[in-house]
């Protein structure tokens, strides 16, 4: 019989250090489960205009430069934080619009240029992002 490894009670368990991208992935997954995401330029602009968004995630390689300028301008006006993600396929996968096979591997990636988080359950990842926003006030490039 193999024995389970002993846990030293005197040493604290070290959790994986949370980064902005890992926290963002968790928050987008939680928000998608609670129907709190607005995907696409039309829904994002509507959520920002109504001041319903906690923050907006924007892909840096958006097809239209004017879309990016519009979202950034609306977020600056409403004082809503913007997080930039390098690729729109990564953003599409993070917000759950990719197609998966039975082994949970991505079969088909979908593009998503912008996402607004309207409603999100309170989680450590969401609190981490909120603390990062307080460190750096709302600004967009």
C-alpha positions as CSV (number, residue, x, y, z in Angstrom):
1,X,0.0,0.0,0.0
2,X,1.3,3.4,-0.8
3,X,0.9,6.1,1.8
4,X,-0.3,9.7,1.1
5,X,2.5,12.3,1.5
6,X,2.5,13.9,4.9
7,X,1.6,17.6,5.1
8,X,3.7,19.7,7.4
9,X,1.3,21.6,9.7
10,X,3.9,24.2,10.5
11,X,4.4,25.3,6.9
12,X,1.7,27.3,5.2
13,X,0.3,26.0,1.9
14,X,1.6,28.2,-0.9
15,X,-1.1,29.0,-3.5
16,X,-0.3,29.8,-7.1
17,X,0.5,33.4,-7.5
18,X,-2.4,35.1,-9.3
19,X,-1.7,37.2,-12.3
20,X,-4.0,39.6,-14.1
21,X,-4.6,37.2,-17.0
22,X,-5.3,34.2,-14.7
23,X,-7.7,36.3,-12.6
24,X,-9.3,37.7,-15.7
25,X,-9.9,34.1,-17.1
26,X,-11.6,33.1,-13.8
27,X,-13.7,36.2,-13.7
28,X,-14.9,35.8,-17.3
29,X,-15.7,32.2,-16.7
30,X,-17.7,33.0,-13.6
31,X,-19.5,35.9,-15.3
32,X,-20.4,33.8,-18.3
33,X,-22.0,31.2,-16.0
34,X,-24.1,33.9,-14.3
35,X,-25.1,35.5,-17.6
36,X,-23.1,38.7,-16.7
37,X,-21.1,39.2,-19.9
38,X,-21.9,41.5,-22.8
39,X,-20.0,40.3,-25.9
40,X,-19.5,42.3,-29.1
41,X,-19.3,45.9,-29.9
42,X,-23.1,46.6,-29.7
43,X,-23.7,45.0,-26.3
44,X,-20.4,46.4,-24.8
45,X,-21.3,50.0,-25.9
46,X,-24.8,49.6,-24.5
47,X,-23.5,48.3,-21.2
48,X,-20.9,51.1,-20.9
49,X,-23.4,53.7,-21.9
50,X,-25.8,52.6,-19.2
51,X,-22.9,52.4,-16.7
52,X,-23.7,48.7,-16.0
53,X,-20.2,47.4,-16.7
54,X,-17.6,46.8,-13.9
55,X,-14.8,46.7,-16.5
56,X,-14.3,46.1,-20.2
57,X,-11.8,43.7,-21.9
58,X,-10.6,44.7,-25.3
59,X,-8.6,42.7,-27.8
60,X,-5.5,44.6,-29.1
61,X,-5.8,43.1,-32.6
62,X,-9.3,44.2,-33.2
63,X,-10.4,44.2,-36.9
64,X,-11.5,47.8,-37.0
65,X,-9.4,50.5,-35.3
66,X,-12.6,52.6,-34.9
67,X,-14.2,50.0,-32.7
68,X,-11.3,50.1,-30.3
69,X,-11.3,53.9,-30.3
70,X,-15.1,54.0,-29.6
71,X,-14.9,51.6,-26.7
72,X,-11.9,53.4,-25.2
73,X,-13.6,56.8,-25.5
74,X,-16.9,55.5,-23.9
75,X,-15.0,53.9,-21.1
76,X,-12.9,57.0,-20.4
77,X,-16.1,59.1,-20.3
78,X,-17.8,56.6,-17.9
79,X,-14.6,56.1,-15.9
80,X,-14.7,52.3,-16.5
81,X,-11.5,50.4,-16.5
82,X,-10.2,48.7,-19.7
83,X,-8.0,45.6,-19.8
84,X,-6.2,44.8,-23.0
85,X,-5.8,41.2,-24.2
86,X,-3.3,40.5,-27.0
87,X,-5.5,38.3,-29.2
88,X,-9.2,38.2,-30.0
89,X,-9.1,34.4,-30.3
90,X,-7.8,34.2,-26.7
91,X,-10.6,36.5,-25.5
92,X,-13.2,34.4,-27.3
93,X,-11.9,31.3,-25.6
94,X,-11.7,33.0,-22.2
95,X,-15.3,34.2,-22.4
96,X,-16.6,30.7,-23.4
97,X,-17.6,31.0,-27.0
98,X,-15.2,28.4,-28.3
99,X,-16.4,25.0,-29.4
100,X,-15.0,22.0,-27.3
101,X,-14.8,18.3,-28.0
102,X,-15.6,15.6,-25.5
103,X,-12.1,15.8,-24.0
104,X,-12.5,19.5,-23.4
105,X,-10.0,20.5,-26.0
106,X,-10.7,23.5,-28.1
107,X,-12.1,22.3,-31.5
108,X,-13.0,25.6,-33.0
109,X,-12.0,29.1,-31.8
110,X,-14.3,32.0,-32.1
111,X,-13.2,35.7,-32.3
112,X,-14.3,38.2,-29.7
113,X,-13.0,41.8,-29.8
114,X,-14.7,43.2,-26.8
115,X,-16.4,42.0,-23.6
116,X,-18.0,43.9,-20.8
117,X,-18.4,42.3,-17.3
118,X,-21.8,43.5,-16.0
119,X,-22.4,41.0,-13.3
120,X,-19.9,38.7,-11.6
121,X,-20.1,36.7,-8.4
122,X,-17.7,38.0,-5.7
123,X,-14.6,35.8,-5.9
124,X,-10.9,36.1,-5.0
125,X,-10.1,36.7,-8.7
126,X,-12.7,39.5,-8.9
127,X,-11.3,41.1,-5.7
128,X,-7.8,40.8,-7.1
129,X,-8.8,42.6,-10.3
130,X,-10.6,45.3,-8.3
131,X,-7.4,45.8,-6.2
132,X,-5.3,46.1,-9.3
133,X,-7.7,48.8,-10.7
134,X,-7.3,50.7,-7.4
135,X,-3.5,50.6,-7.9
136,X,-3.8,52.0,-11.4
137,X,-6.8,54.4,-12.0
138,X,-9.0,54.0,-15.0
139,X,-7.0,54.7,-18.1
140,X,-6.9,53.2,-21.6
141,X,-4.3,53.4,-24.3
